[in-house]
Amino acid sequence: MSLHLGDTAPDFTAMTTDGEISFHEWKKDSWAVFFSHPADFTPVCTTELGRTAALESEFAQRNTKAIALSVDPIEDHHGWAPDIGEVSGTALNFPIIADPDRTVAELYDMIHPGEGDTSTVRSVFIVDPSNAIRLSLTYPKSVGRNFDEIVRVIDALQATDAASIATPADWVPGDRVIVSPAMSTEDALATFDNVEEIKPYLRWADAPSS
């Protein structure tokens, strides 16, 4: 199944380290970071899930929940969880989906041909409160993800949802923003502070107050 930005994230019911969940019900009105890792008891995955656990408060500030998936059985997830806490210094605090029959992985196209086996690649989906897919990323199995970037994207999505703006390259909260091309300069001057027209299609402004 090919998923695109703006599509509704497919719902599913699955067993996790927190018990059985229905994805849409579990996330309810929250944002979600749904990501797959190739296998339990592997080095890169251990660092990634530890980093995710350490970001719990950052995600909570953004009304965001994290959930992971691999094709390993639930017993392996529970057995691996102490290693994640020991290595990272933060106990596992979000659910890991057990997907041994690969139902969810195939629903989200997380198993890629040519990767050497039938485990999942490092897919990431950011899903908004309406269950729309707002971002998708795929990393090869050998490369760990940059979770600071995942948090940054959530900030950017939430900022652009709240105002008629876009974010420039390398934007982080506090930086200036770009006025949406759909807004006239006259309306921009009435809406934002410190509007600066560089080109007719490129207008900078101070970020709106939250």
TORKOL-4160 file (C-alpha; in steps of 0.2 Angstrom, whole numbers, padded with zeros to 4 digits, m for minus):
210
<pt num="1" X="0000" Y="0000" Z="0000"/>
<pt num="2" X="0007" Y="0017" Z="m0005"/>
<pt num="3" X="0003" Y="0031" Z="0008"/>
<pt num="4" X="0005" Y="0049" Z="0004"/>
<pt num="5" X="0005" Y="0065" Z="0013"/>
<pt num="6" X="m0013" Y="0070" Z="0018"/>
<pt num="7" X="m0019" Y="0052" Z="0018"/>
<pt num="8" X="m0028" Y="0045" Z="0033"/>
<pt num="9" X="m0016" Y="0035" Z="0043"/>
<pt num="10" X="m0023" Y="0017" Z="0042"/>
<pt num="11" X="m0031" Y="0011" Z="0058"/>
<pt num="12" X="m0026" Y="m0005" Z="0066"/>
<pt num="13" X="m0027" Y="m0016" Z="0082"/>
<pt num="14" X="m0011" Y="m0024" Z="0088"/>
<pt num="15" X="m0003" Y="m0030" Z="0104"/>
<pt num="16" X="0010" Y="m0019" Z="0112"/>
<pt num="17" X="0021" Y="m0018" Z="0127"/>
<pt num="18" X="0006" Y="m0008" Z="0135"/>
<pt num="19" X="m0007" Y="m0020" Z="0130"/>
<pt num="20" X="m0018" Y="m0021" Z="0115"/>
<pt num="21" X="m0022" Y="m0005" Z="0107"/>
<pt num="22" X="m0032" Y="0002" Z="0092"/>
<pt num="23" X="m0021" Y="0015" Z="0084"/>
<pt num="24" X="m0034" Y="0029" Z="0081"/>
<pt num="25" X="m0042" Y="0027" Z="0098"/>
<pt num="26" X="m0025" Y="0026" Z="0107"/>
<pt num="27" X="m0019" Y="0043" Z="0099"/>
<pt num="28" X="m0036" Y="0051" Z="0100"/>
<pt num="29" X="m0034" Y="0070" Z="0098"/>
<pt num="30" X="m0015" Y="0069" Z="0099"/>
<pt num="31" X="m0001" Y="0070" Z="0086"/>
<pt num="32" X="0009" Y="0054" Z="0084"/>
<pt num="33" X="0026" Y="0049" Z="0079"/>
<pt num="34" X="0024" Y="0031" Z="0073"/>
<pt num="35" X="0041" Y="0023" Z="0068"/>
<pt num="36" X="0047" Y="0006" Z="0064"/>
<pt num="37" X="0064" Y="m0002" Z="0069"/>
<pt num="38" X="0072" Y="m0017" Z="0061"/>
<pt num="39" X="0074" Y="m0029" Z="0076"/>
<pt num="40" X="0075" Y="m0030" Z="0095"/>
<pt num="41" X="0092" Y="m0033" Z="0103"/>
<pt num="42" X="0101" Y="m0023" Z="0090"/>
<pt num="43" X="0113" Y="m0008" Z="0093"/>
<pt num="44" X="0106" Y="0006" Z="0082"/>
<pt num="45" X="0088" Y="0002" Z="0087"/>
<pt num="46" X="0093" Y="0002" Z="0106"/>
<pt num="47" X="0100" Y="0020" Z="0104"/>
<pt num="48" X="0084" Y="0026" Z="0094"/>
<pt num="49" X="0071" Y="0019" Z="0107"/>
<pt num="50" X="0082" Y="0026" Z="0121"/>
<pt num="51" X="0082" Y="0043" Z="0113"/>
<pt num="52" X="0063" Y="0043" Z="0110"/>
<pt num="53" X="0060" Y="0038" Z="0129"/>
<pt num="54" X="0071" Y="0053" Z="0134"/>
<pt num="55" X="0061" Y="0065" Z="0123"/>
<pt num="56" X="0045" Y="0060" Z="0133"/>
<pt num="57" X="0043" Y="0078" Z="0140"/>
<pt num="58" X="0047" Y="0086" Z="0124"/>
<pt num="59" X="0033" Y="0076" Z="0115"/>
<pt num="60" X="0021" Y="0079" Z="0129"/>
<pt num="61" X="0023" Y="0098" Z="0127"/>
<pt num="62" X="0018" Y="0096" Z="0109"/>
<pt num="63" X="0003" Y="0085" Z="0112"/>
<pt num="64" X="0012" Y="0071" Z="0104"/>
<pt num="65" X="0013" Y="0052" Z="0108"/>
<pt num="66" X="0027" Y="0040" Z="0101"/>
<pt num="67" X="0024" Y="0022" Z="0096"/>
<pt num="68" X="0037" Y="0010" Z="0089"/>
<pt num="69" X="0035" Y="m0006" Z="0079"/>
<pt num="70" X="0045" Y="m0021" Z="0074"/>
<pt num="71" X="0041" Y="m0038" Z="0067"/>
<pt num="72" X="0048" Y="m0046" Z="0083"/>
<pt num="73" X="0035" Y="m0055" Z="0096"/>
<pt num="74" X="0029" Y="m0046" Z="0111"/>
<pt num="75" X="0040" Y="m0057" Z="0122"/>
<pt num="76" X="0056" Y="m0050" Z="0114"/>
<pt num="77" X="0050" Y="m0033" Z="0116"/>
<pt num="78" X="0047" Y="m0035" Z="0135"/>
<pt num="79" X="0064" Y="m0044" Z="0136"/>
<pt num="80" X="0073" Y="m0030" Z="0127"/>
<pt num="81" X="0065" Y="m0015" Z="0137"/>
<pt num="82" X="0077" Y="m0016" Z="0151"/>
<pt num="83" X="0092" Y="m0015" Z="0139"/>
<pt num="84" X="0085" Y="0001" Z="0132"/>
<pt num="85" X="0083" Y="0009" Z="0150"/>
<pt num="86" X="0101" Y="0003" Z="0155"/>
<pt num="87" X="0109" Y="0010" Z="0139"/>
<pt num="88" X="0100" Y="0026" Z="0138"/>
<pt num="89" X="0097" Y="0030" Z="0156"/>
<pt num="90" X="0078" Y="0032" Z="0153"/>
<pt num="91" X="0066" Y="0018" Z="0155"/>
<pt num="92" X="0055" Y="0013" Z="0140"/>
<pt num="93" X="0039" Y="0025" Z="0142"/>
<pt num="94" X="0030" Y="0022" Z="0126"/>
<pt num="95" X="0022" Y="0007" Z="0117"/>
<pt num="96" X="0031" Y="m0005" Z="0105"/>
<pt num="97" X="0020" Y="m0014" Z="0093"/>
<pt num="98" X="0023" Y="m0033" Z="0091"/>
<pt num="99" X="0020" Y="m0037" Z="0072"/>
<pt num="100" X="0026" Y="m0054" Z="0070"/>
<pt num="101" X="0014" Y="m0058" Z="0055"/>
<pt num="102" X="0019" Y="m0041" Z="0047"/>
<pt num="103" X="0001" Y="m0035" Z="0046"/>
<pt num="104" X="0005" Y="m0017" Z="0051"/>
<pt num="105" X="0022" Y="m0016" Z="0043"/>
<pt num="106" X="0014" Y="m0021" Z="0026"/>
<pt num="107" X="m0001" Y="m0009" Z="0029"/>
<pt num="108" X="0012" Y="0005" Z="0031"/>
<pt num="109" X="0024" Y="m0001" Z="0017"/>
<pt num="110" X="0038" Y="m0003" Z="0030"/>
<pt num="111" X="0046" Y="m0018" Z="0022"/>
<pt num="112" X="0057" Y="m0014" Z="0007"/>
<pt num="113" X="0063" Y="m0026" Z="m0006"/>
<pt num="114" X="0082" Y="m0028" Z="m0008"/>
<pt num="115" X="0085" Y="m0024" Z="0011"/>
<pt num="116" X="0091" Y="m0042" Z="0014"/>
<pt num="117" X="0077" Y="m0049" Z="0024"/>
<pt num="118" X="0059" Y="m0046" Z="0029"/>
<pt num="119" X="0061" Y="m0035" Z="0044"/>
<pt num="120" X="0056" Y="m0017" Z="0043"/>
<pt num="121" X="0066" Y="m0002" Z="0037"/>
<pt num="122" X="0067" Y="0014" Z="0048"/>
<pt num="123" X="0051" Y="0022" Z="0043"/>
<pt num="124" X="0044" Y="0037" Z="0052"/>
<pt num="125" X="0026" Y="0044" Z="0050"/>
<pt num="126" X="0020" Y="0060" Z="0059"/>
<pt num="127" X="0001" Y="0059" Z="0061"/>
<pt num="128" X="m0009" Y="0074" Z="0066"/>
<pt num="129" X="m0024" Y="0074" Z="0077"/>
<pt num="130" X="m0036" Y="0072" Z="0063"/>
<pt num="131" X="m0026" Y="0056" Z="0058"/>
<pt num="132" X="m0019" Y="0063" Z="0043"/>
<pt num="133" X="m0001" Y="0059" Z="0038"/>
<pt num="134" X="0009" Y="0075" Z="0038"/>
<pt num="135" X="0027" Y="0068" Z="0036"/>
<pt num="136" X="0035" Y="0052" Z="0031"/>
<pt num="137" X="0053" Y="0048" Z="0031"/>
<pt num="138" X="0063" Y="0032" Z="0027"/>
<pt num="139" X="0080" Y="0028" Z="0033"/>
<pt num="140" X="0091" Y="0013" Z="0029"/>
<pt num="141" X="0094" Y="0001" Z="0042"/>
<pt num="142" X="0112" Y="0006" Z="0045"/>
<pt num="143" X="0108" Y="0024" Z="0049"/>
<pt num="144" X="0100" Y="0030" Z="0065"/>
<pt num="145" X="0087" Y="0044" Z="0064"/>
<pt num="146" X="0089" Y="0062" Z="0070"/>
<pt num="147" X="0076" Y="0064" Z="0083"/>
<pt num="148" X="0079" Y="0082" Z="0085"/>
<pt num="149" X="0074" Y="0084" Z="0067"/>
<pt num="150" X="0058" Y="0074" Z="0071"/>
<pt num="151" X="0054" Y="0086" Z="0085"/>
<pt num="152" X="0058" Y="0101" Z="0074"/>
<pt num="153" X="0046" Y="0095" Z="0060"/>
<pt num="154" X="0032" Y="0094" Z="0073"/>
<pt num="155" X="0036" Y="0112" Z="0079"/>
<pt num="156" X="0035" Y="0118" Z="0061"/>
<pt num="157" X="0019" Y="0108" Z="0056"/>
<pt num="158" X="0011" Y="0115" Z="0072"/>
<pt num="159" X="0017" Y="0133" Z="0068"/>
<pt num="160" X="0011" Y="0132" Z="0050"/>
<pt num="161" X="m0006" Y="0125" Z="0055"/>
<pt num="162" X="m0008" Y="0140" Z="0066"/>
<pt num="163" X="m0004" Y="0154" Z="0054"/>
<pt num="164" X="m0002" Y="0158" Z="0036"/>
<pt num="165" X="0016" Y="0155" Z="0036"/>
<pt num="166" X="0029" Y="0143" Z="0030"/>
<pt num="167" X="0046" Y="0139" Z="0037"/>
<pt num="168" X="0063" Y="0142" Z="0028"/>
<pt num="169" X="0077" Y="0130" Z="0027"/>
<pt num="170" X="0084" Y="0125" Z="0044"/>
<pt num="171" X="0071" Y="0134" Z="0054"/>
<pt num="172" X="0069" Y="0131" Z="0072"/>
<pt num="173" X="0057" Y="0139" Z="0084"/>
<pt num="174" X="0061" Y="0158" Z="0087"/>
<pt num="175" X="0068" Y="0160" Z="0069"/>
<pt num="176" X="0059" Y="0172" Z="0057"/>
<pt num="177" X="0046" Y="0164" Z="0046"/>
<pt num="178" X="0040" Y="0166" Z="0028"/>
<pt num="179" X="0023" Y="0174" Z="0024"/>
<pt num="180" X="0013" Y="0161" Z="0014"/>
<pt num="181" X="0012" Y="0165" Z="m0005"/>
<pt num="182" X="m0006" Y="0164" Z="m0003"/>
<pt num="183" X="m0007" Y="0180" Z="0007"/>
<pt num="184" X="m0005" Y="0197" Z="0000"/>
<pt num="185" X="0009" Y="0209" Z="0006"/>
<pt num="186" X="m0005" Y="0221" Z="0012"/>
<pt num="187" X="m0013" Y="0208" Z="0023"/>
<pt num="188" X="0004" Y="0202" Z="0029"/>
<pt num="189" X="0008" Y="0219" Z="0035"/>
<pt num="190" X="m0008" Y="0220" Z="0044"/>
<pt num="191" X="m0006" Y="0202" Z="0052"/>
<pt num="192" X="0013" Y="0200" Z="0056"/>
<pt num="193" X="0027" Y="0211" Z="0064"/>
<pt num="194" X="0042" Y="0216" Z="0054"/>
<pt num="195" X="0037" Y="0211" Z="0037"/>
<pt num="196" X="0051" Y="0212" Z="0024"/>
<pt num="197" X="0049" Y="0209" Z="0006"/>
<pt num="198" X="0065" Y="0201" Z="m0002"/>
<pt num="199" X="0056" Y="0196" Z="m0018"/>
<pt num="200" X="0037" Y="0197" Z="m0022"/>
<pt num="201" X="0036" Y="0179" Z="m0018"/>
<pt num="202" X="0048" Y="0179" Z="m0003"/>
<pt num="203" X="0042" Y="0190" Z="0012"/>
<pt num="204" X="0050" Y="0187" Z="0029"/>
<pt num="205" X="0041" Y="0191" Z="0046"/>
<pt num="206" X="0043" Y="0188" Z="0064"/>
<pt num="207" X="0035" Y="0172" Z="0070"/>
<pt num="208" X="0018" Y="0175" Z="0077"/>
<pt num="209" X="0016" Y="0174" Z="0096"/>
<pt num="210" X="0009" Y="0157" Z="0102"/>
